[in-house]
Structure formats: C-alpha cells, structure tokens
Amino acid sequence: MSAYWVWLSRLKGVGPVNQKRLLDTFKSPRRIYRATEAELRAIPGLRPSIIKAVIAGQCTKLLEQAEAVAEQAAGKGIRLLPFTDPLYPAAAKAVPAAPVILYYRGQLAVNLPGVAIVGSRRCTEYGKMVAAEAATFLANRGIPLISGMAKGIDGYGQTACLRAGGYTLAFLAYGLDQCYPREHASLMERIVAEGATLSAYPPGVPPKKEFFPARNNLITAWSHTVLIVEAGKESGALLTAKYALTNGRQVLAVPNSIYCPESIGTNRLISQGITPYLSPEQLLAEEPTAIAATQNKPKPLQATPNFCLTHNWSVQQENIMRLLYIVPRQMEELALELKTDLTTLLEDLWTLELDGFIRLQGSRVMLTEAGLKTGLSPLSNECKKADHS
C-alpha cells in the first residue's frame, strides 16, 4: 500500500490540492491508480489536464519506481506518514499545500501541533539566549518544539530543547538519509532518538534552495504558534511568518535594537502589527492543552468539561465549545468534525464571538479567557440536578 502513496505524491502535474480531491472521491491511492477516465470525468470541477495527468501516470513503470522508493526508505529506517494516518495532525491537514505523504525517522507524538521557534542562521548572543530560554520553557511543559534544524536559531533552540529533556520535530528540505548542514549530523541523530525528523522528499534527494519555502510552510502547518527570534532584512524566517499568518497561526516576533542587522525583519514585523514576544508564557496563550504521547504509547483520554446548559447554547454551539476546549481549530476542521457546512457553522461562531466566548483569527477559532473559565468552572447545583434527572 505504501507504494501507491508514493506513486500519488509523485504524479506529475497533480499537486497536493488535487491529490486530496482525488482521495476524497476514491478514498485510497490504489483506487486512484485504477480509476477509469469516465470516473475521473465524473468528479465535479476536475480539470482535463489533471485527468490527463492521472491517466498518464497509471503505468506499471511509475508504480515500480514508487515501490523502489518505498523499499529504499524502509531499508534506511525511514517510515511513511500518509495523509490518512491518525498521527498526521488535523490542523496540518487543513493547510491546502500539506503533502499527501511525509517521510519520517523517529517517534511521532499524538495530537500535535506544538510551537515553532525559527530565525536567522546568522544570529546574535541575544537571539541564542532567547531561543534557548523559550525552548527550555516548552520542554519543561511537555510542549513539542517544531523547527528546521538549520544553523543559527533553529539549531540552538532544538539543542536546548533536547538538553532539557524535551520533544522536538525537525522539518527538512531534503531526503532523510542526508544531513544539511553536515555539522548538524549529531544533532540530527539526537532529534531522531528523542523526537523525529520529517520531510516531503524521499531518500536520495539533496537539499535545494527551491525546497526550503515548502519546508517553512510545513513548519507552520504543524505549529499553533510561530516564534520568530531573529530575522534579517531578507531572512527566510520572514517567509515562515507569512505562511504562518496565511495558515491562521499565531505569530510572535522578538524585539531588538534598531541598530541590529539581525533584527531588521523582526522589528519590521512588530511595526506591521505582529505581537512582540516579551516572555515565554506567551507561548501558552493559544494552546491550553499539549500532548506529548509518543507513537508507541496509547493515546491518553482527554477529559471534556461538563458545560452548564444555563448559557442557552444550541447543541452545535455546545459541541463547538467542547471541541475548542481541547485545542484551537481551523473552521474547516470544525465543520468536518461537526458534519455541518461552513455557512451554518459561521452563524454559531459569530454568536459565540459576540457573547465573548471565542475569538476568530482568520480561519482559526479559539476560546477566549471567558470561554475557558466557562468550561472549567464547576457545575451549579441546578445543573447537577438537571444532569441526574
């Protein structure tokens, strides 16, 4: 089955968005491989060029090549994470450019996302200190740290996280049988031992400049908050911030001297309205619950609060509050979990927002402080009686 996922991910002329459209219809890559032209034409809005690309890709040679890639990955201890795997976070799936498969080494945690710490390769002592402090703070609270294992801020943050006994993921822009920069080989193995490395690229693919933007987008997809520690005028971290905002993630930028070249980008972000990072506690603001259970451990059951019905919420509004209590979500995720359409969902979201229980940030939905207090407060005696009646 792995070979079919590899085959789908490598279909020329068919990007992640259309690959997922095909999966919605046929449910498995094997079924897509065997789909007839008539079945493909029956999919509303599927362009002729996509249909042509799928038909052209349905050949034995391409499937055999995919099988070879899957076998090569397995032989090097690299596993595949298909889009339908429960370990693929729902928040990451909601990002349109999310790949249908990822390659990984190590142990994946259940119910990510975590917090991303990124920044310039050329960084100051101040930047190193901020990155290390934030990484240690996350490690001590069991919150995953997401980064790119690059020189500078990325590397210092992930090293500090591991030293504090934390869990970290590194998204890479090349095959997982390689290491870039080479001097991070030992860091890479420590991340594999204590967390995981992930990539959209199969083994044997070398790092290329054009691969790094997609890697940066993946970092934000798997994070609920992105901390930009330092960024020069043309830093790639600024692109990461842009992706994070597009994906509805919270972005924090570390302020620094206006005379510091490594902080031109972060200071500019703050001037454009990005929240300045002033203390590690801000990393908790958008994520009340963090889960660090690994793949080999059973997923812990999360308690859902008993909501008092005196708020006069509809059943759907109460379900929205229950889901948001566990973790902030994208609107598309809520609609999928509640099995409703976006128009109906928006009406309930606007009502809850006007009442002060939730906050809408782009397509991202989260509880306000008032919403959290509502969920956590004990039931009144009147409600308890109603529960037992």
VENUR-V360573 format. One record per backbone hydrogen bond with DSSP energy under -1.0 kcal/mol. CO is the residue of the C=O (numbers start at 1). NH is the residue of the N-H. If there is no record, write none. Layout:
CO/NH ; CO/NH
//
This chain:
1/5 ; 2/6 ; 3/7 ; 4/8 ; 5/9 ; 6/10 ; 8/11 ; 11/14 ; 15/19 ; 16/20 ; 17/21 ; 18/22 ; 19/23 ; 20/24 ; 21/25 ; 22/26 ; 23/27 ; 28/32 ; 29/33 ; 30/34 ; 32/35 ; 36/40 ; 37/41 ; 38/42 ; 40/43 ; 43/46 ; 47/51 ; 48/52 ; 49/53 ; 50/54 ; 51/55 ; 52/56 ; 53/57 ; 57/59 ; 59/63 ; 60/64 ; 61/65 ; 62/66 ; 63/67 ; 64/68 ; 65/69 ; 66/70 ; 67/71 ; 68/72 ; 69/73 ; 70/74 ; 71/75 ; 73/78 ; 74/77 ; 79/104 ; 81/102 ; 82/85 ; 85/88 ; 89/93 ; 90/94 ; 92/95 ; 95/98 ; 100/83 ; 102/81 ; 103/199 ; 104/79 ; 105/197 ; 114/224 ; 115/146 ; 116/227 ; 118/229 ; 120/153 ; 124/128 ; 125/129 ; 126/130 ; 127/131 ; 128/132 ; 129/133 ; 130/134 ; 131/135 ; 132/136 ; 133/137 ; 134/138 ; 135/139 ; 136/140 ; 138/143 ; 139/142 ; 144/115 ; 145/169 ; 146/117 ; 147/171 ; 150/155 ; 152/156 ; 153/157 ; 154/158 ; 155/159 ; 156/160 ; 157/161 ; 158/162 ; 159/163 ; 160/164 ; 161/166 ; 162/165 ; 167/145 ; 168/196 ; 169/147 ; 170/198 ; 175/178 ; 181/184 ; 182/185 ; 184/188 ; 185/189 ; 186/190 ; 187/191 ; 188/192 ; 189/193 ; 190/194 ; 191/195 ; 195/107 ; 196/170 ; 197/105 ; 198/172 ; 199/103 ; 202/205 ; 205/175 ; 208/211 ; 209/212 ; 211/215 ; 212/216 ; 213/217 ; 214/218 ; 215/219 ; 216/220 ; 217/221 ; 218/222 ; 220/223 ; 222/114 ; 224/250 ; 225/116 ; 226/252 ; 227/118 ; 228/254 ; 230/120 ; 231/265 ; 232/235 ; 235/238 ; 236/240 ; 237/241 ; 238/242 ; 239/243 ; 240/244 ; 241/245 ; 242/246 ; 243/247 ; 244/249 ; 245/248 ; 250/226 ; 252/228 ; 253/277 ; 257/260 ; 260/263 ; 261/264 ; 262/231 ; 263/267 ; 264/268 ; 265/269 ; 266/270 ; 267/271 ; 268/272 ; 269/274 ; 270/273 ; 275/253 ; 279/282 ; 280/283 ; 281/284 ; 284/287 ; 293/110 ; 294/297 ; 308/311 ; 309/312 ; 314/318 ; 315/319 ; 316/320 ; 317/321 ; 318/322 ; 319/323 ; 320/324 ; 321/325 ; 323/327 ; 329/365 ; 330/334 ; 331/335 ; 332/336 ; 333/337 ; 334/338 ; 335/340 ; 341/345 ; 342/346 ; 343/347 ; 344/348 ; 345/349 ; 346/350 ; 347/351 ; 348/352 ; 349/353 ; 350/354 ; 351/355 ; 352/357 ; 353/356 ; 357/368 ; 359/366 ; 361/364 ; 363/331 ; 364/361 ; 365/329 ; 366/359 ; 368/372 ; 369/373 ; 370/374 ; 371/375 ; 372/376 ; 373/377 ; 380/384 ; 381/385 ; 382/386 ; 383/387 ; 384/388
//
